[in-house]
Amino acid sequence: MNLSQRFCMRNLTMIAIICSLVACVGMQTATAEEEVMASLHQMQIPVLKLKQRNEVLQIKLVVPDDGVAHEVTSMTISTQGTDDLADIRTVQLFYLGQDPFFIRYEPDPKHAGNIVDPLYDQPVEIVQVGGDQAPADSITFVANQKLRAGENYFWVSYQLTDAADLHHKVDAGCTEIRLDADSVIMPDPISPPVVQRIGVAVRQHLDDNVDSYRVAGLATTNKGTLLAVYDARHASSRDLQGDIDIGLSRSTDGGSTWEPMRIAMDMGEWGDLPQKFNGVSDPCILVDKNSDNIFVAALWMYGLLDEQGHWIEGLTSQSTQWEHQWKNKGSQPGFDVKETSQFMLVTSNDDGVSWSEPANLTQMCKKREWWLWAPAPGRGITMDNGTLVFPSQGRDAEGTTFSNITWSSDGGHTWTTSEPAHSYSNECAVAQLSDGSLMLNMRQRPAKGNINHRAVAVTSDMGQTWQAHPTTDVALPEPVCMGSLLKHRYTDNGQQKSILLFANPNVDENPRERTTIKVSFDDGMTWPEEYWLLLDEGFNRGYSCLTSIDEDTIGIIYECSGSDLAFESIPLDELLRR
């Protein structure tokens, strides 16, 4: 995202916050002059373990421009609504002046440990008020903070313990603000209250000196281990081509803690080109339910093709050219590494601890005339008959994007890719329906019109033919973004049941925000609103991936407003409102 796009996104987010501030709460003061007005605001965003600062409450003070100086002498914060105070390590209060934003403000080693605005990559002034406080039912911060005329923003922040329970929630309120010598403001409480879920910041900006982590997949192994795969974008957040490896994180306790990152796929300096011209991206993970094998597919881009589709000679680590496999003629017909991007596959048979050397499936499956054939990021499935299925995508003989599936009936020794399910679509997710057919749920960017909903198609013959699903283009809004689809099986009063779960930014245009899980009880024909669960209303990059941790628990990893990749564990009872 370039600077102008970041500025636009920042303004859009500011407008959304301001609108919600206007509607969120009334204002009540106990001062005689009725001069300084206060309001409270909370956002439905996760509070993350491993993250130093988590915004839980915004306190806005509006000071009249009448030349009278005002100072906050203390603020009293309530933790009422928090499930367990033992989940909180410290409570902090920050003053941001006239900046309402606190999302992802963290000390950045690239800026000598200063607080950095991630949108502009520049240090910002944030004043901590009153020092770190231990959690308690009521906490008073001694402030002595001078106010400016106009809007003044304070944020309450929690840092969680490493042992915080992922099924707990936290809350905060402000019960009293003391101003000047003797004025007291008692803000009206937020109604209805916003209680925030606890999650884990699995990957954050500059973890392991990696600039950005993006495009995650998530799966549960046959031994119950959670495996998260993702782009480790070493030099920048930009897509291919670049120095990008496939990182992997393991959790053996349901996502509460995560092992240090492993690298599952890295093409190194293959073919005497530097790593910046040997990137791999867009991982998709598939657990074979009938064996110990786990597969991760990703797309490898070797070197660069120019805008006319011609191989660029003489690239070095100092070369600044850039192109994209989906852009212009960045990938072309043929099979050779200098013609087209490559579909790569690595395998693990030890529960994701170690990984094989990459195998290249391009010549096995790709049609020569296609410009591109690639994995779709996220997760694959094992069908009831044992067939392994990856969601996949590509560009046809005219360069038009499409979605399809790639499957194996022999445990992953050989693979077949299907006919396209839909044109002008790409990233997709697959699930097996109750009748045994496969549903493909697709991101789309139509050639004409403004269809801001997911495309959906089904097949009963492994993708030789496809039929449009009744919900295509109408049921699931999207801002042109990857989405996740999961069939979850569970037992209810001794009866075996299944549901479909879907997650994406629940808006029909940019910016990507309001990451939401939805439930369907009828194989995707309807997605009743009473079963929507909002995870993150903030602006984020929007990609997500769902998994069944066990019969009673759903896991999701997603690109979060507060972290590159966040994980949450959600009890099935909460999703089903039981």
Number of C-alpha atoms within 10 A of each C-alpha: 10 10 11 9 11 14 14 13 19 17 12 15 17 15 12 13 19 14 11 14 17 11 10 18 18 16 13 16 19 12 16 8 8 11 16 20 20 23 23 23 23 23 18 16 26 29 27 29 28 18 21 16 24 26 26 25 22 25 23 21 24 18 20 16 11 8 9 10 13 19 15 19 19 20 25 16 23 18 19 16 17 19 15 15 18 14 23 20 17 19 23 23 25 21 23 17 19 17 15 19 18 23 17 23 21 20 16 18 12 12 12 9 11 17 19 21 19 16 16 13 13 13 18 15 13 17 13 17 20 17 13 16 15 11 19 16 12 14 18 17 19 16 21 17 18 15 20 19 17 13 18 20 22 26 25 23 22 29 21 27 16 15 13 21 19 22 15 17 19 23 20 26 25 25 17 18 23 20 22 15 10 8 18 20 22 20 23 18 18 17 9 8 15 18 21 23 23 23 29 26 23 28 25 21 19 17 14 12 14 17 17 22 27 28 26 30 31 31 28 25 19 16 9 16 18 24 24 30 30 29 27 30 27 20 15 14 18 17 19 24 24 26 24 34 26 28 22 25 22 23 17 15 12 20 23 20 18 19 11 11 17 16 16 24 28 20 21 18 14 13 12 11 16 21 23 25 29 25 29 32 31 26 33 29 29 24 25 21 19 13 11 16 19 23 23 29 32 27 27 29 30 28 29 28 25 16 14 10 17 15 15 12 9 8 16 14 10 8 11 8 13 16 20 20 25 17 10 15 22 25 31 27 23 19 20 14 17 19 23 27 28 26 25 22 23 19 24 18 14 11 20 23 13 13 19 13 14 18 12 16 18 22 13 13 16 22 17 18 15 21 27 33 30 30 32 31 34 35 32 31 24 21 18 10 9 16 18 24 28 29 28 29 27 28 26 20 15 11 20 17 25 25 32 33 25 22 23 17 16 11 17 17 7 12 17 16 23 19 16 22 26 21 19 19 26 30 28 32 30 28 26 22 18 13 8 13 15 22 24 27 30 34 24 28 21 13 11 7 7 10 18 20 24 26 30 28 23 22 19 15 11 20 22 13 14 22 14 16 17 14 16 16 18 13 16 23 18 24 23 25 23 27 25 27 27 23 21 21 15 16 11 9 6 7 7 9 13 17 18 21 24 23 27 27 33 22 19 19 16 14 20 24 24 23 28 18 22 22 24 19 15 13 19 21 14 15 19 11 10 11 15 20 18 16 22 24 19 24 23 21 21 27 25 32 29 28 24 23 23 16 12 15 18 20 22 26 28 30 24 27 23 26 23 24 26 24 29 24 24 22 17 18 10 13 18 14 10 6
